[in-house]
Amino acid sequence: MEKTTAELTVEYIKEHPHIKHCLQKGILNYSSLSRLIAKDLGIEKSSSKEAILVASRRFQEKLRSESFSETKVRQVLERSELEIRNKIAVLILKKPVDVVKLTGFEKDIRQEGGLLFSLDGSDHLTLISQERNLERIAKAFPALKHHRGLALVTLKSPAEIESTPGVVSFLTALFAENGVNIIEFLSCWRDTLFVIEAKHVAKAHGFLNPS
């Protein structure tokens, strides 16, 4: 079934987070937004353009009624602690991987005061550790590829993060808006971790800890 102009409009807004954010805040000119959407969707009919405008207004009302509250998100982040570790490396391994051997490596590294995180994907395993561990891990587990010169940015938040919608989306939008690519992402209850290029650390510190 062919999608209606209203459905296409909502899809377009959802696919452009910055537009969605401004729409939710009520700081967009609806006529300008309608012309932009019509142009990008190749819509020429004046009746369809009017439908875009109406759909945008209705979607804004829906956004404002959603449970997401930027104020609540900011309150959680204001109470969060920022920790940054440099000289981080990421290794991509092809499965299967010797789990017993990997567990032994993790135990040894942690006893030395180091870190080793593993992200289990469908076909590959991602390891995050300090650069000083890169060589010995690569010898034991041949990597498809690896990255070095990275940093691990950790936000330690209060327990309220678990019941506050929109925290992760707010954070990832901050990285995107500031041109900082997230190499890897993981979380553990109150801790939210981002792996980024070390050259972006100062920038990330600025927008994550503006005070």
Secondary structure, DSSP 8 states (H G I E B T S, - for coil): ----HHHHHHHHHHT-HHHHHHHHHT-S-HHHHHHHHHHHHT---HHHHHHHHHHHHHHHHHHHHSS--HHHHHHHHHT-EEEEEEEEEEEEEES---HHHHHHHHHHHHHTT--EEEEE-SSEEEEEEEGGGHHHHHHHS--SEEEEEEEEEEEE--GGGGG-TTHHHHHHHHHHHTT---SEEEEETTEEEEEEEGGGHHHHHHHHS--
